[in-house]
Structures are given as C-alpha cells and as structure tokens.
Amino acid sequence: ASDFVEDWKLNVACCIFLACKREEDPRRLRDVINFALMIDHRRKQPDGQIVFVYKTTTPPPIDSVYWNVKERMIQNELRVLRWLVFDVAVSYPHRAIVLMTEGSDDGRQRLLEAAFRCLNDTVFSSECLQQPCLPLAAAAIRLAENELNWKPLQAPTELDDPQVEHAVACLRRHLRNSTCDNALQGTIATNTKV
C-alpha cells in the first residue's frame, strides 16, 4: 500500500486513463505512461507562478522500466476501480440544466448562459462535487433567474426544497463570479424573508 501512495504520478496517470475510457475518448496506455514519466513535478517561480518541469521532451524508451511501469499502471487501474466499487457513472449538472429549462420562453439562451456561468465557477470544488446533480442544477437555475430578474420556472416535484437550498448554499460558498455572487445574495435574502 505504501508503494501505491508514494507513486502518486502513476496514480494520477491511472485516473486520467480511466477518465478517458469513461468519457469514450480513450488514449493509448503508452501515451498516458509517457506523459506521466516525462513530467517531473511543479515548481514555484520567484514571481509566484507555478510551472511544470519536464524531465525530458522525448518519450522514454520501451525497456524494462517501461514494462514495469505498464504492469503497475494496470494493477493500479484495477485498484482504483475497486475503490470506486466499479461505479464510474458521472451525472453532469450542465445537462440537467438544459433539460430543466426546456419549454421556457425566448430568453432560454440567456438563462442557460447565466446558469452555466454560476455552475462553472463552483462545480469543481470538492463540496459541490458531492452534491446531487439535480439539486445543483436547480440551484444554478435559481441563481440565474435571480440574476436576470425573472420569475422562477416550475421546479421538478421530485426535488425536495432542502436539497436545493443546501446546493444553493454550497454554490454560494464557492462562487467566484461577482455577477452570480450578487444574484445569490438576492436569492438568500428572498428565502430568509419568507
């Protein structure tokens, strides 16, 4: 187990390899291994900028080191799949937003853009990634409606309000876009008045 933890570059490469498979955009294992072996690590420059430092710009030769790394990658792939209990399904809130806004009026494009903007600024935080897909999408739509000063769309009945409110709070904590942040402030103020 300690070898697995210490060899973080191969673990990351293994996760990238699995993600490519999952997204039906497979990459050759050799390409992923080459990339993992070529990158040394990140270094911080004196000006604070972080850059990747490459050991080499040419792929490593196909020798015993390569075959050893390839064998370890295959073992790590199985280990990661076991950790995930072979559940690699991913639900994207962006798709849910598109489906939830179907049938809205002419301003649908503006609503989609505003909802996507709020979601894109927050969705990759670990807390937001733990939220269910539909409440997160509903929360982004609420924020977009508030930003555009629109009346709320009919919310799906299967979503309970506490889940959506929790997702709104999660988005609030992780928002970086000032326009969406102001819209969220209005949403929270509206909810506390009721």
C-alpha positions in Angstrom: 0.0 0.0 0.0 2.8 2.4 0.7 4.2 2.0 -2.8 0.8 2.9 -4.2 0.7 6.1 -2.1 4.3 7.1 -2.8 3.8 6.6 -6.6 1.3 9.5 -6.9 2.3 10.3 -10.5 1.2 6.8 -11.7 -1.9 7.0 -9.6 -2.8 10.3 -11.3 -2.0 8.8 -14.7 -4.1 5.8 -14.0 -7.1 8.1 -13.0 -6.6 10.1 -16.3 -6.5 6.8 -18.2 -9.8 5.7 -16.6 -11.4 9.0 -17.1 -10.5 8.9 -20.8 -12.1 5.5 -21.1 -15.2 6.7 -19.2 -15.7 9.6 -21.5 -15.3 7.4 -24.5 -12.2 9.3 -25.6 -9.7 6.5 -24.9 -6.0 7.2 -25.0 -3.3 4.6 -25.5 -1.8 3.4 -22.3 1.6 4.1 -23.7 0.7 7.8 -24.3 -0.5 8.2 -20.7 2.6 6.5 -19.3 4.9 8.6 -21.5 3.2 11.8 -20.1 3.5 10.6 -16.5 7.1 9.7 -16.9 8.1 12.9 -18.7 6.6 15.3 -16.1 8.9 15.7 -13.1 6.8 18.0 -10.8 5.5 21.5 -10.4 7.9 24.2 -9.3 7.1 27.7 -8.0 8.8 30.5 -9.7 10.1 33.6 -7.7 7.2 35.6 -9.1 4.7 33.0 -7.6 3.8 31.4 -10.9 3.7 27.6 -10.8 5.1 25.8 -13.9 5.5 22.2 -14.8 9.1 21.0 -15.1 9.7 18.3 -17.7 12.4 15.7 -17.2 12.6 15.2 -20.9 10.8 16.1 -24.1 11.1 12.7 -25.7 9.2 9.6 -24.7 11.1 7.1 -22.6 12.4 4.0 -24.4 10.5 0.8 -24.4 12.7 -1.2 -22.0 12.3 -3.0 -18.7 11.4 0.3 -16.9 8.5 0.9 -19.3 7.2 -2.7 -19.0 7.4 -2.4 -15.2 5.5 0.9 -15.2 2.9 -0.5 -17.6 2.3 -3.5 -15.3 2.0 -1.2 -12.2 -0.5 1.0 -14.2 -2.7 -2.0 -14.9 -2.6 -3.1 -11.3 -3.4 0.5 -10.1 -6.3 0.7 -12.6 -7.9 -2.3 -11.0 -7.2 -1.0 -7.5 -8.8 2.4 -8.4 -11.8 0.6 -9.9 -12.2 -1.4 -6.7 -12.0 1.8 -4.6 -14.8 3.2 -6.8 -16.7 -0.1 -6.4 -16.7 -0.2 -10.2 -19.1 2.7 -10.3 -17.7 5.2 -12.8 -21.1 6.8 -13.8 -21.0 10.6 -13.7 -24.0 12.9 -13.8 -23.4 16.3 -15.2 -25.5 19.2 -13.8 -25.0 21.1 -17.1 -27.1 18.5 -19.0 -29.7 18.7 -16.2 -29.9 22.5 -16.6 -30.6 22.1 -20.3 -33.3 19.6 -19.7 -34.9 21.5 -16.8 -35.1 24.7 -18.9 -36.8 23.1 -21.9 -40.0 24.9 -22.7 -39.1 28.2 -21.2 -39.6 31.4 -23.2 -37.4 33.2 -25.7 -34.8 34.1 -23.1 -33.8 30.5 -22.6 -30.3 31.1 -24.0 -29.7 33.9 -21.6 -30.9 31.7 -18.7 -28.7 28.8 -19.8 -25.7 31.1 -20.0 -26.2 32.6 -16.6 -26.8 29.2 -15.0 -23.8 27.7 -16.7 -21.7 30.7 -15.6 -22.7 30.2 -11.9 -22.1 26.4 -12.2 -18.8 26.6 -14.0 -17.4 28.9 -11.3 -18.3 26.5 -8.5 -18.9 23.0 -9.7 -15.3 21.7 -9.4 -15.0 22.4 -5.7 -15.0 19.2 -3.6 -18.1 20.2 -1.7 -20.1 20.9 -4.8 -19.0 17.7 -6.4 -20.6 15.9 -3.5 -24.0 17.4 -4.2 -26.6 15.5 -6.1 -26.8 16.5 -9.8 -30.4 17.7 -10.0 -30.4 19.9 -6.9 -27.2 21.5 -8.0 -28.7 22.2 -11.4 -31.9 23.6 -9.8 -29.8 25.9 -7.6 -27.8 27.2 -10.6 -31.1 27.9 -12.4 -32.4 29.8 -9.3 -29.3 31.9 -9.2 -29.6 32.6 -12.9 -33.3 33.6 -12.6 -32.5 35.9 -9.8 -29.6 37.5 -11.8 -31.9 38.1 -14.7 -34.8 39.2 -12.5 -37.1 36.5 -13.9 -39.9 34.7 -12.2 -39.0 31.2 -11.2 -39.5 28.3 -13.6 -41.7 25.4 -12.3 -39.3 23.3 -10.2 -39.4 19.5 -10.7 -41.6 17.9 -8.0 -39.1 15.1 -7.2 -36.6 17.7 -5.8 -37.2 18.5 -2.2 -36.5 22.0 -1.2 -33.9 21.3 1.5 -31.7 19.6 -1.1 -31.9 22.6 -3.4 -31.4 25.1 -0.6 -28.3 23.1 0.5 -27.0 23.2 -3.1 -27.6 27.0 -3.2 -25.6 27.4 0.0 -22.9 25.2 -1.5 -22.7 27.3 -4.6 -22.6 30.5 -2.5 -19.6 29.3 -0.6 -17.7 28.6 -3.7 -18.7 31.3 -6.1 -16.0 33.4 -7.7 -18.1 35.3 -10.3 -19.3 38.6 -8.9 -22.4 38.7 -11.1 -23.6 35.3 -9.9 -22.5 36.2 -6.4 -24.8 39.2 -6.3 -27.6 37.1 -7.7 -27.1 34.6 -5.0 -27.1 37.2 -2.3 -30.5 38.2 -3.6 -31.7 34.6 -3.5 -30.6 34.1 0.1 -32.2 37.4 1.1 -35.5 36.4 -0.6 -35.5 33.0 1.1 -34.9 34.5 4.6 -37.8 36.9 4.2 -40.4 34.2 3.7 
